[in-house]
Amino acid sequence: MTQSPPHLSVVIPCYNEQRNLELGVLDEVLDYLSRAPFTWEVIVVDDESTDDSLRLVEAFCERHDGFRHRRIPHGGKPAAVFAGIERARGEIVLFTDMDQSTPIEEFERLHPWFERGYDVVIGSRGTARDGFSVLRRAGSSAFRMLRRSLVLGEIEDTQCGFKACRREAALVCFPKLQFFATDERPSGWRVSAFDVELLYLFRRAGYAIREVEVRWWNRDRSDTKAQMGEVRRYVHESREMLVEVLRIKLNEVRGLYD
């Protein structure tokens, strides 16, 4: 007999997350979901990690019902998230970062808005950003001002890695990301502003979006993101995100989203 689809599918992308996994982040996810009043599943998508992440994820999934894993050729975070969404069976899909900087229990703040008719409910880190350096706070503020002047002016925080949507909306909009329009494969860890384009596509498709402030503090302990150094990483990420936002605006002007 086929098992009924769960209410919630949690998708967690994974690229060189060994240190976060060793801190027990998946145990935190399990602890919350095991007490949840709805059915659920968790899909961890390994983006061809080069550390011990895959072994740790496989071992956890073998021990715990409701947890599944998938490995894909290295393609970047959007590819990992969409690979999980394709495997998801839930009515609602939540994609969240492995480091759990936004704790999984914050889903309780997002969940009620689906019952009120919203299709996409996203977490917002507010302005406090605990764990952000002074450099990061300044850069984040500047990026938000620039982005809101160009696209999605009504949304405060597009980059929080804690977003939920109806699965049907994700299946409609994710494949339209420009990220998937190129055969170029990223090397190493790469940040992008794909979240901005995804939210833009949701809104353009007529899906109702709600932004909800959630708890967030920087808990990330992965080695990969620290290899660049704070200043170099900040410059690199800022340049990539600026290019992404300007490309969205250019595509809009050229009518490529029509």
C-alpha positions as CSV (number, residue, x, y, z in Angstrom):
1,M,0.0,0.0,0.0
2,T,1.3,3.4,-1.0
3,Q,2.1,5.7,2.0
4,S,0.1,9.0,2.0
5,P,2.1,12.1,1.1
6,P,3.3,14.0,4.1
7,H,2.1,17.5,4.9
8,L,5.6,19.0,5.1
9,S,8.8,18.2,3.1
10,V,12.0,19.7,4.5
11,V,14.8,20.1,2.0
12,I,18.3,20.6,3.3
13,P,21.1,21.3,0.8
14,C,24.5,20.0,1.9
15,Y,28.0,20.9,0.7
16,N,30.9,20.2,3.0
17,E,28.9,20.5,6.1
18,Q,30.9,18.0,8.2
19,R,31.5,20.3,11.1
20,N,27.8,21.4,11.3
21,L,26.7,17.8,11.1
22,E,29.1,16.8,13.9
23,L,27.4,19.4,16.1
24,G,24.1,17.5,15.8
25,V,22.1,19.8,13.6
26,L,20.1,16.9,12.1
27,D,19.2,15.8,15.7
28,E,17.7,19.2,16.3
29,V,15.6,18.8,13.1
30,L,14.5,15.4,14.2
31,D,13.7,16.5,17.8
32,Y,11.3,19.2,16.5
33,L,9.6,17.2,13.8
34,S,9.1,14.2,16.1
35,R,6.8,16.4,18.2
36,A,5.1,18.1,15.3
37,P,1.3,17.7,14.9
38,F,1.6,17.0,11.1
39,T,3.3,14.4,8.9
40,W,6.7,15.1,7.5
41,E,9.7,14.0,5.6
42,V,13.3,15.3,5.4
43,I,15.4,15.2,2.2
44,V,19.1,16.0,2.5
45,V,20.7,16.7,-0.9
46,D,24.5,16.3,-0.9
47,D,26.0,18.5,-3.6
48,E,29.1,16.3,-4.1
49,S,30.8,17.2,-0.8
50,T,34.5,16.6,-0.6
51,D,34.6,16.1,3.2
52,D,32.9,13.4,5.3
53,S,29.4,15.0,5.0
54,L,27.9,12.3,2.8
55,R,28.9,9.4,5.2
56,L,27.4,11.3,8.2
57,V,24.2,12.0,6.3
58,E,23.9,8.4,5.1
59,A,24.4,7.1,8.6
60,F,21.8,9.4,10.1
61,C,19.2,8.6,7.4
62,E,19.7,4.9,8.0
63,R,19.0,5.3,11.7
64,H,15.9,7.5,11.4
65,D,12.7,7.0,9.6
66,G,11.4,9.9,7.6
67,F,14.9,11.0,6.6
68,R,16.2,10.4,3.0
69,H,19.2,11.6,1.2
70,R,20.2,12.1,-2.4
71,R,23.6,12.9,-4.0
72,I,23.9,15.0,-7.1
73,P,26.9,16.1,-9.3
74,H,28.2,19.4,-7.9
75,G,25.9,22.1,-9.2
76,G,25.5,24.8,-6.5
77,K,22.8,25.5,-3.9
78,P,19.9,26.1,-6.3
79,A,20.6,22.8,-8.0
80,A,20.7,21.0,-4.6
81,V,17.4,22.7,-3.4
82,F,15.6,21.9,-6.6
83,A,16.8,18.3,-6.6
84,G,15.2,17.9,-3.2
85,I,12.0,19.6,-4.3
86,E,11.7,17.2,-7.2
87,R,11.8,14.3,-4.7
88,A,9.5,16.0,-2.2
89,R,6.0,14.7,-1.7
90,G,4.6,17.2,0.8
91,E,2.0,19.8,0.2
92,I,4.4,22.4,1.7
93,V,8.1,22.4,1.1
94,L,10.5,24.1,3.5
95,F,14.1,24.6,2.4
96,T,16.5,25.5,5.2
97,D,20.2,25.7,5.7
98,M,22.1,22.8,7.3
99,D,23.7,25.1,10.0
100,Q,20.3,25.8,11.4
101,S,21.1,29.5,12.0
102,T,17.3,29.8,11.8
103,P,16.1,26.9,14.0
104,I,13.7,24.5,12.5
105,E,11.1,25.3,15.1
106,E,10.7,28.7,13.5
107,F,8.5,26.9,11.0
108,E,5.7,27.4,13.5
109,R,5.8,31.1,12.7
110,L,5.5,30.4,8.9
111,H,2.9,27.6,9.0
112,P,-0.3,29.5,9.9
113,W,0.0,31.8,6.9
114,F,-0.6,29.0,4.5
115,E,-4.0,28.4,6.2
116,R,-4.7,32.1,5.5
117,G,-4.2,31.6,1.8
118,Y,-0.6,32.5,1.2
119,D,1.5,30.3,-1.3
120,V,5.0,31.4,-0.3
121,V,6.0,32.3,3.3
122,I,9.6,33.4,3.9
123,G,11.7,34.0,7.0
124,S,13.2,37.4,7.6
125,R,16.2,38.0,9.8
126,G,15.1,41.6,10.7
127,T,17.9,44.1,11.2
128,A,19.7,42.7,14.3
129,R,21.5,39.8,12.5
130,D,23.2,38.3,15.6
131,G,26.6,37.0,14.7
132,F,27.1,39.3,11.8
133,S,30.4,41.3,11.8
134,V,30.3,45.1,11.3
135,L,31.4,44.5,7.7
136,R,28.6,42.1,7.1
137,R,26.0,44.4,8.7
138,A,27.1,47.3,6.5
139,G,27.2,45.2,3.4
140,S,23.8,43.6,4.0
141,S,22.2,47.0,4.6
142,A,23.7,48.4,1.4
143,F,22.6,45.3,-0.6
144,R,19.0,45.5,0.7
145,M,18.8,49.2,-0.2
146,L,20.1,48.6,-3.7
147,R,18.0,45.5,-4.4
148,R,14.8,47.1,-3.1
149,S,15.3,50.1,-5.4
150,L,15.4,47.7,-8.4
151,V,13.2,44.7,-7.6
152,L,10.9,43.4,-4.8
153,G,10.8,46.7,-3.0
154,E,8.1,45.3,-0.6
155,I,10.3,42.5,0.7
156,E,12.9,43.4,3.4
157,D,15.0,40.2,3.4
158,T,15.3,38.0,0.4
159,Q,18.4,36.2,1.5
160,C,17.3,34.4,4.6
161,G,17.8,30.7,4.0
162,F,14.5,29.7,5.6
163,K,11.7,29.7,3.0
164,A,8.5,27.7,2.6
165,C,6.1,27.4,-0.3
166,R,3.5,25.2,-1.8
167,R,5.2,22.4,-3.7
168,E,3.3,23.2,-6.9
169,A,4.6,26.8,-6.8
170,A,8.2,25.5,-6.5
171,L,7.8,23.1,-9.4
172,V,6.4,25.9,-11.6
173,C,9.0,28.6,-10.7
174,F,12.3,26.8,-9.9
175,P,13.0,25.5,-13.4
176,K,12.6,29.1,-14.8
177,L,15.7,30.4,-12.8
178,Q,18.4,31.7,-15.1
179,F,20.8,29.6,-13.0
180,F,19.5,26.5,-14.9
181,A,19.8,28.2,-18.3
182,T,23.6,27.6,-18.5
183,D,25.7,24.5,-18.6
184,E,28.4,26.1,-16.6
185,R,29.2,24.1,-13.4
186,P,30.3,26.0,-10.4
187,S,33.5,25.0,-8.6
188,G,33.8,25.1,-4.9
189,W,31.4,26.9,-2.6
190,R,29.4,29.6,-4.3
191,V,26.8,32.1,-3.0
192,S,24.3,33.6,-5.3
193,A,21.2,35.8,-5.2
194,F,19.0,33.1,-6.8
195,D,16.6,33.8,-3.9
196,V,15.8,37.2,-5.4
197,E,15.0,35.8,-8.8
198,L,12.9,33.0,-7.3
199,L,10.8,35.4,-5.3
200,Y,10.5,37.6,-8.3
201,L,9.2,34.6,-10.3
202,F,6.8,33.7,-7.5
203,R,5.3,37.2,-7.5
204,R,5.2,37.4,-11.3
205,A,3.3,34.1,-11.4
206,G,0.7,35.5,-9.1
207,Y,1.6,33.6,-5.9
208,A,0.8,35.3,-2.7
209,I,4.0,36.0,-0.6
210,R,4.2,36.7,3.1
211,E,7.4,37.7,5.0
212,V,7.6,36.7,8.6
213,E,10.4,37.7,11.0
214,V,12.2,34.7,12.5
215,R,15.0,34.1,15.0
216,W,18.4,34.0,13.4
217,W,22.0,34.0,14.6
218,N,25.1,32.9,12.8
219,R,25.8,29.3,13.8
220,D,27.6,28.2,10.7
221,R,30.8,26.2,11.4
222,S,31.5,24.7,8.0
223,D,35.1,25.0,6.8
224,T,34.4,25.7,3.2
225,K,32.9,29.1,3.6
226,A,35.7,30.2,5.9
227,Q,38.5,29.5,3.4
228,M,38.3,32.8,1.6
229,G,38.7,35.0,4.7
230,E,36.0,37.4,5.9
231,V,37.0,40.4,3.7
232,R,37.6,38.5,0.5
233,R,34.5,36.5,1.0
234,Y,32.4,39.7,1.6
235,V,33.8,41.3,-1.6
236,H,33.2,38.1,-3.6
237,E,29.6,37.6,-2.4
238,S,28.7,41.2,-2.8
239,R,30.0,41.2,-6.4
240,E,28.1,38.1,-7.3
241,M,24.8,39.3,-5.7
242,L,25.1,42.7,-7.4
243,V,25.5,41.0,-10.8
244,E,22.5,38.7,-10.1
245,V,20.2,41.6,-9.2
246,L,21.2,43.7,-12.2
247,R,20.7,40.7,-14.5
248,I,17.2,40.2,-13.1
249,K,16.4,43.9,-13.7
250,L,17.9,43.7,-17.3
251,N,15.9,40.6,-18.1
252,E,12.7,42.3,-16.8
253,V,13.4,45.4,-19.0
254,R,14.1,43.1,-22.0
255,G,10.8,41.2,-21.4
256,L,12.5,37.8,-20.9
257,Y,10.1,37.0,-18.0
258,D,7.0,37.8,-20.1
